[in-house]
Amino acid sequence: MTKFHFHLRAGDELTLDYEGAEFPDFSAALGEATLAARELLLEAIKSGKQHVTESVVIADAWGEELGNLPLATLLPKPLTR
C-alpha cells in the first residue's frame, strides 16, 4: 500500500492534506479523489458557495504532485460551457 495525499486547490490557495490515506496504486487513489471531488461539488451546490475548490491535487508521501483533478471535469457536459 502506498500513501497518497489529496490537497485542495482554490485559486492561489492550496489546503494541504497532512494525514493522507493508503491505496494499492495511483488508479485507486484517483478513484477515491474523484468520489471526494464529487462530494465537494455537491456540498458547494447545496450550500450556494460562490468560491469553491477548483481541483484536487494528488501527491505522494514526499509531496510530489502525481496528478491534478479539476472539479469542472466532473460536471455534466451542458454545465461546462
N, C-alpha and C positions, 0 to 999 in steps of 0.2 A: 504494500500500500504506500502511496505517495501523498504527501501533504500539499494541498492547494489552498490558496487564499483568494477570496473574492472581494476585491476592492471596488468601491463605488465612486464613479466619476460624475461630477456635476459641474460643468464649465471648467474653471481652472482648479476647482477643489477636488481632492482625492481623499476619501474616507477609507482608511486602512482597516483591513480585517486582520487583526493580530492573532486571533485564535486559529483560523483555518480549519480544514476538515480533510480527512483522508479518503482517497478514492483509488481504485485499482489502476486507473490510467487517465489521460487527458480527456478522452471521449466521455468517460463517466463524469468527470468534473464539469465538462461543458454542458452535459445534460442537466446536472444539478444547478448550474449557473443559469441555464435557460428557465428552469422552473422558478428560481428565485427572482429572476428579472420579470417574469410574468406576474408574480405576486406584487412586486414593486409597482408595476404599471396598474394593476388592479386597485391597489391602495391609493395611488395618486389620483386615479379617476374617481374613485368613490369619495375621496375627501376634497376633491376640487383643487388640488395643489396646482399652482402655476409654475413653480420651479421644482423640477424633479430630477432624479438620477438619469443621466444620459447613457451611461454604459456600465457594464460590469467588466472589470479588468481581472483576468485570471492570472495569478502569479504562482510561482513555485515557492518552496520554503526559503529560498535565498533571495526572494524579492524580484526575480527575473520575470518580466511580463511574458506570458506564453500565449495570451490571446485577449481579444477585446470584443465584447458582445454589446453592440449598440441596441438599446431598448427599442428604438424605432423600427428595427428589422423584424421585430416580433408582432408589430401591428398588422392588421389585415390590409391588403394592398390598397383599397379605396381610401384608407385613412392616412396613407403615407404620401399622398400627392399634395 
